Amino acid sequence: MESDGEILEEPQRFEDKGLAVRLIYVKERYKYRVEYSPLLKNGEIEGNWGVFGGSVGYTCSEYNTEEEARQFYNKLEEIPADEILDHFAVGEKQ
């Protein structure tokens, strides 16, 4: 999924998680998004950007305010790769 939003934070690489993360504002939706793209073996960013979560039983990394989006964006460095989706779990999955 390629976004047409305004990039607020350029991609930050998380080599240990195998992904890059950026923060954007999607004017058409009035939403702030934390998006990720996989890192290729050669270290380049794949370029297919998408939100975290969003499938059945999960919320996604799309927020109403920049502050909420930045809180998650800044917290990503501390979240282990295998726990990122747990952050978005709803109901019994939490």
Secondary structure as GFF3:
##gff-version 3
##sequence-region A 1 94
A	DSSP	beta_strand	6	14	.	.	.	ID=ss1
A	DSSP	beta_strand	19	26	.	.	.	ID=ss2
A	DSSP	beta_strand	31	38	.	.	.	ID=ss3
A	DSSP	beta_strand	50	51	.	.	.	ID=ss4
A	DSSP	beta_strand	62	63	.	.	.	ID=ss5
A	DSSP	alpha_helix	66	75	.	.	.	ID=ss6
A	DSSP	three_ten_helix	76	78	.	.	.	ID=ss7
A	DSSP	three_ten_helix	81	83	.	.	.	ID=ss8
A	DSSP	three_ten_helix	85	88	.	.	.	ID=ss9
A	DSSP	three_ten_helix	91	93	.	.	.	ID=ss10
###
